Amino acid sequence: MNNTTGRSRPALPHPNRRGFLLGSMGALVGTGIIAAPGAIAQAASGTDTLYVGMARDFATFDPAVAVTSTNIATNLLVFERLYETSFADRQTRPMLALGDPERVSDTLYRVAYRTDSVFHTGRSVTGDDVVFSINRLVDEENSYFYRQFIPFIKEARLIEEGLIELELTYPTDILKDRLAVVGIVPKELVEADPEAFGAAPVGSGPFRFVSAAANDRVVLERFNEYIGETPGLVNSIELRIIMDSSSRAIALTTGEVSLIEEPSDLDLLNLEASPEIETAFRPGFLASFIMFNCSKAPFDDKRVRQALMYAIDREELVDVALFGNGNVAKALIPEHHPSYREPETVYTYDPERARSLLAEAGYPEGLVLDGRQLMAQVFTTVWNEAAANLIISKWRDIGIDFSQNVGGEAIYSNVVDGSYDVLIALTDQSYFGWDGPLLYGWFHGPFWSEQLNHFEGEAAERLHELLTESLRAGVDRPAILAEMQSIILEEMPMSILFHRAVPTAWRPDEIEGVAPLETASLDVRLVAKK
């Protein structure tokens, strides 16, 4: 048994609706095979291929919108950025950039970058590409999903090859961290056919895209002209899409793959018992959450929302649904985050208080709604479904009877059209960054309020004001985030239930250089075969 952490709990601007769904709709790239022109014939063959088991299918690979863990793993291999935030230690370092952004004024910065990088087509990366990659996100007409992460950038301009200028709408001290979300793309390919580019991406990273087959695999080969700091250590990589957790664990134990993401907690018991498998847990943001449709009775009354939260035994969720591999979430930000502050209100398991709040809201006998059946939309993973079953059992104990609609990405159509009651699903927005405003902004910016949970009124407006203020330089950011936390816990439009330890498992006799991440997905750039 090889377990790096043992069994104890580890210490742990609006995108449009299409953008929200892009990352979870594999149909965007069809069900057949997608291949880069001429790439298959050049693919490395033989013994030096790394096989990896991924938990989710892919959607578009365009780095302006890609969000699934398989897209993330692929894009780490395919694209370069000016800066990169490590998912292992959360530090932001230069990638194409030559040092930190240089301040010209409060709202003007310059970034020098390497001029020796080459796209997989053989063309050099130019300043036009760098500026285009930023400005296409900034342009409101594009409505790219990643635009929400750089709302303070007004425009990028090319000064000369090797130097760009960034004009900001207001001063901020997190420019470098947020530039890490911008993948550098070849301007002419994106402009010619954005959908084709998303299906067969071209970047300047250590691996070039070869092909992808939905619900099957993504194939990449080493790009020998890459000269950055993470050159490929294998000839080719196959990301095998194995969405069933047990099948993914079996693929690892039989040697079909050498590394897998997100083994289930039940499968981990068997994997940890094997002398051929090593497992690791990292504290992160991976979580289950509950979101209410605040425009729909009875969830338009915050007392009902509060009651449902007091009726949940979060300790039980961690112990049973996660087999102890996680921590109860007292607030949105996990306790190991540098911006964490102990909340004034903590939703401990208190069914009597839940019943009292329901009675105050006019439901002394529980939620009986003229025969309408309440429905929870539940995203399907082993641990999220287990958590949902426990939650709904506790809700029934206080007179609230829910049925469940369990499914994959399709359940989000009920969320987007506003017909849902409650959503119990997964999140890990820490892929996009680790600063407090980003983690809060994901759920509590205008997009979620207006189009998903329909949380409106003075409290929602105050949240949006605070969120914008938190991005500015020279503010008391911890105090701003603390006020946001208080509003959220009082109004309860949504809640993180627990933060799950992020598990990774691999075969140490076959590979080396595995760096378990603090976010969903895998970074295999420095993994080598033995």
N, C-alpha and C positions, 0 to 999 in steps of 0.2 A: 504494500500500500504506500503510495506516494502522494501526500497531501500537504501542500505548503502552508496551510492555515489550520488544519484540524477541523473538528466539528463544532467548535464554539462559535458564537455569533461574532462576526467581524466588527471592529470598531469603525465603526463606520464614519407704423406704416402698414398696411393690410396686405397680406397675400390674398388672392381671390380663392373662391371655393375650389376651383380646379387645382390651384396650387396645393391646397390642403390635402386633396386626394391623390395627387400625382405619385407620392411616395408609396402609396399602398394599393396601386392598381397595376398589376403585372400585365393587364390586357393592353396597356399603352404601347407595349412593344410586341404584342401578338403572341401567338402560341407556337410559332415555328422557330427556325434557327436564324439568328441575326449574325452576320459576319462582317468584319472589316474587309474592304476590298484587298484582295491579294494576301490576306493575313494567314489563312489556313495553310497555304502551301509552305509558309515560312515557319510554322509552329514547331517548336522544339519537340523532339520525340525521345523515346527511350526511357532511361532509368531516372533521369534527373527532373522528375515532375513532382511537385508538391500537391497533394490532394487534401482538401479542406472541406469539412462539413458545415454548411451554413443553415440557419434556422428559418430563413425567409426567402421568398422569391424576389426577383428584381423587378423594378419598374424602369423609368427612364434613367439613364446614367448622366444626364446633363447636370453638372455640379451646381447649377443655379436652382435646382429643385429636388435633387436626389436625396432620399431620406431612409430607405430600408437598410437593414444591416448588411445585406449583400451588395447593395449599391455603394455603401460606405466603404466596405472592404475593397471593392473593385476600384473605386475612385482614389483611395489612398495609393494604389499601385499605378494608376494611369495619369493623374494630374499633379502638377506642382502648384504652389501658392507663394505669395510673397512671404508669408509667415505661416508657421504651423504650430498649433497647440497640441502638445503630446497628450494622448489619452492614458498614458501610463503615469505621468507625474504632473499634468495640468500646467506645465510651463510653456510659454509661447516663445519660439525661437525663429530666427530668420531662415527662410528656405531659398527663395530666389532673391530676396532682399539682401542688401549688404549693410546690415546694422539696423538700428531702430529708426522709425520715422524722425526726420529732422524738423523741428519746429521753426517756421518762418514767422508766424504770428499765431494768435490764439485760434484762428480758423484757417490756417494755411500750413500745410506740411509737405515735405518732399521726401521721397523714398528712392534711394539708389538700389539698383538691382543688377544681377549678373546678366551679361549679354551673350553668354556662351551656351545657353540651353537650346535644345533642338526638339521640335515636335516629332512625333512618330512618323510623320510624312516625309521627314528629312529637311523641312524648312526651319530656319532659325526662329526662335521666339523673339518678337520685336516689341518695341514700346507701344505700337498700335494695338497689339494683342493684349498687352497688360492693361492699357487704358480702356479698351473695349470690354474686357472681362469685368471691370469694375462698373463702368457706366451702364452696361446693359442691366445690371441689378438695380442701379440707382434710378433708372428710367421708370417712372410710375406707369407708363403705358404697357410695359411688359408684364407687370404684376408677378414677377418671379417670387417664389417662396422665400428665397434667402434675402430678399430686399429688407425684410423686417429687422435683420441683424445689423444693418449699416444705415439707419435712418438719418444719421448726422452727416453723411457724405453728400455733398451737393454735386460735385463733378471731379473727375480725374482728367488731367491734362498731361500731354507729353512735352517735356522740356527739351530733351535730347535723348538719343539712345543711351540707356542706362540710368535715366533719371525721370521720374514722374512727379507731378504736383497734385495734391489733394486739397480741394477747397471744401470746407465744412460749413454747415448751416449754423452750428454753435460749437463752442469749445467742448472737447471731451478728452478724458485721459485713458480711454480704452480702445483707441484707434487700432493699435497694433494687434490686440487680441481679436477684434472683430474682423480685421483684414484676413485672418486665418480661414474665414469661411469662403473666400473668393478663389475658386479654381481658375487657373489661367488657361484659356482656350484659344484655338486658332480662329481669328475673326472671320475669315472667308468661308469656313465650313459651317459655322453657326448661322451666319447671315444667309447662306445659300439654302439651307434646309435644316431648321432647328430640330424637327422630329427625327430626321435621319441621323443627325449628330447625337441625339439622346439615345438612339438605338445602337449606334456603333461609335463610341466616343474616341476622340483623338486628343492626347495630351502630350506632356513632355516628361512624364514620370518614368520610373525604372522599368515598368512593364507596359507593353502595348496590348490593347484589346484585340482578340482574335475572333471570338464568336460567343454567342449566348443562346441558350435554348430555355424557354420559360419552364419553370418547375423541373429543371434538370441540372444545368451547369453553366458557368461562365468560364471561358478559357482565355488565358493571357500568356504571353511569352516575354522573355527578358528583352529589353531594349538596350542593345550594346552601346549606343551612342549617348546614353544617359551619363552625366558626369557629376551628379549631385552626391549627397552624403549617404544615400541609402541605395546603393547599387544592388540589383537582384542577385541573390545567392543561389538560385536554382534556374534551370533553363525555362521552365514553364510552370504555371499554376492552374489548377482546376478547382474552382469553387463549386462543390457539389451541393445542390439545393436539396436538403433532406428535412422537410418541415416537421415530420413526426419525431418527437424527442427520443422515443425508444429506438426507432430506426437509426437515428443519428448516433446514439450510443453504441448500438450494435456495429455500425460501420466503423467506429473507432476501435472497438475490441477485436474485430476480425481483421483489421489492417486495411480495410478499403480506403480509409482516410487516416491521416496522421494527426489531425487537430480538429477539434469541434468547438463551436460557440454554444453557450447556453444549454448545457445538459440539464435535464430536469432534476429536481432535488431527489426524487425517487431513484432515478438512474445513477445519480452521483453516489448513492450508497454502494451500488455494485462496482462502479468505476473505481472508487477509492479502495475497494478490496482487492483490486487487481494489481499485481506487482509490475505489470507492463504499462500501466497508465499513471500519469501524474495529473493532479487537479490543483487548481488554485482559485481562491476567491479574492476579489478586490472590492473595497467599498466604493460605491458609486451613486448614481442617481436613478438607476433602473427601478421602476416602481409600478405599482397598480394604483389607479386613482378612481374616484367617483366624481361624476359631473352631473348636475341637475339641469333640467330644462326649466329655467327660472321664469319663463313666460307662461307656463302651463300649470294650472291648478292641479294639485295643492302645493306644488313646488315653487310657486310664486310667493309663498309665505316663508320667510327665513326661519320661523320657529319649527316648521315641518322639516326643513333641511337640517337644522340643528338636532332635532329629535332623532332623525335617522342616523346621524353621526354618533350620538350618545348611545345608540343601540348596537353599535359595532364593537366587538371585542378584538381589538387590534393585536393584542398579545396572542390570542388564539390564532389569528391569521398567520402570524409569523411562525408560531410553533407547529401548526398543522399544515397549512398550505405551503410553507417554505421549509419545513423540517428544521426550523431554527436558523436558516441561512439568510438573515436580514435583520433589520431593526424597525421598530414601530416608528412611524413618522409623526412627530408632534406638530410639525409645520411643513411647509413646502420644501424648504432647504434642509438637507440632512445635517446631522449634528457634527459631522467631520468637515463641513464646509467652513471656510474662514469667515463667512458672513453670517453664520448661524447665531441667533439669539434665542434664549429660552422664552417661549411664548407665555403671555399672561393667561391665556385660555388654552386648556388642554382637554381634548375630547377623550376622556377615559370611558370605559364601559360602565354605563349607569342607566339601566333600563327604566328605573323609576323616574329619573329626570326626563328621559325620553317620553314616557307616558304623560308626564305633567306638561311638557311642552306641546304635545299633541292636543291635550285637553284645552290649553290656552288658545290654540289655533282653531278650536271648534270641533275637535275630533276625539271626544272622551272615550269612545268605544273603538278607537283605531280608525284607520283610513278606509271608510266605506264610501264609495263614490258612485252611487246609483247604478251599481252593477258593472261599472267599467273596470276591467282588469288592468292593474298596473303592470308595466313591462320594463324589465331591465335588459338593455342591450349589453351583451357580455362578449368581449373579445376572447377568442379561443387560444389559450395556451394552458398547459396542465395546471400551473400554479395560479393563474388568474381565474380559471374556472373553479378551482378548489376554493379560492378566496370568495368568489361570488356565491357559491353554495353556502358557505358559512355565514356570510352577511345576510342572505335572504332568509336563512333559518332564524337568525336573531331578529330580523324585522317581523317575521311571522309571530314571534313570541310576544311582540308588543301590539299585535293587531294590524299589521300591514302585510298584506298578501301580494307578493310579486310572482309573476311568471318570468321566464328567461327566453331571450332570443340569442342563442349562442352562434357565433360565426366569425369569419375572418373579416377582410376588408369590406365586405358587402354591408355589414351592420352600420358603417359610417354613413351610408345613404340615408338612413333613418335619422341620423343626427343632423346632417346638413339640411334636410328638408323640414326640420323642426317638429317632427311627429313623435319623437321619443320622450320618455319620462326620465329615465336615469341611464347613464352609461357607466359601465365598469370595464376599464380598459388599461392599457399599458402606456408608459411614457419613458423616454430617456432623452430629453432635450439637451443633455450635457454633451452630446456629440457636437453641437454647434458652438459650444463655449462653456466656460465655467464661472463667468462673473455673475454676481447676484442679479443684476438687472435682466440679463438674458434669461435666467431660469424663471424669474417671475414673469417676464414679458411674454413667454411662451403661452401661458394660460390666461394671463390677466391683461393683455393688450386689447385694443379695440376689436381685432378680428374675432377672438373667441367670444367676447362679450356680445358683439352685434350679430354674429352669424352662427354661433354654436351653443353657448349656454344662455344667451339672451338675458344676461345680467345687466340691468339698466338702473338709472337713477343717480342720486347724488354720490352714493358710495362708489359706484362704478366710475363715474367721472373723476372722482378724487383719485382712484387707483390709476387712471390713465395719466393724470397730471403728475402724480408721484413717479410713475414709470419714466416719463419723459425727463423729469428733473433728475432722476437717478443716473442718467447717461452723461450728464454734464460734468465738466471738470470743476474741482474746488468745492463740491457740495459735501455735506455730511451723509455719505451714502449709507452707512449702517443705520442711522436714525431714520432715513427715508424708507429703507427696506423694513425696518421694525414697524413703522406706521402702516405700510402695506400689509404686513403680516397680521396686524391687529384687525384691519378692515376685513381681510379675507376670512379670518377665523370667526368674526362676528356675523358676516353675511353668508358665508359658506356656499358660494356658487359651485365650488368643487373642492375636493380634498385629496391629498396624497395619503394613502393608507399605510404604506410601509415602503422602505427602500430596500430592495433586494441586493444582497451581495452578488456581484457579477462573476459567474463561474466560467472557467475555461478548462478543457481537458485535452491532453495530448499524449503521444507515444514518445517518451524521451529516448528510447533506443533507436528511433528512426530520425528524429529531428532535434535541432538545437537552436537557441536564439529566440525562443518563445517569450514574449512579453505580455502577460495577461493585462487586459485593459480595465479601466474603471467605467467603461461604457459598453453598451451592446455593440457587437461586431468584433472584428479581428484585424490586427495590423500584422501582416506576414512579410513585410518588406525585408526584414533582417533574419528571417527564418531560413536555415540551411538544412539540407539532408546530411545525415552522417554516412 
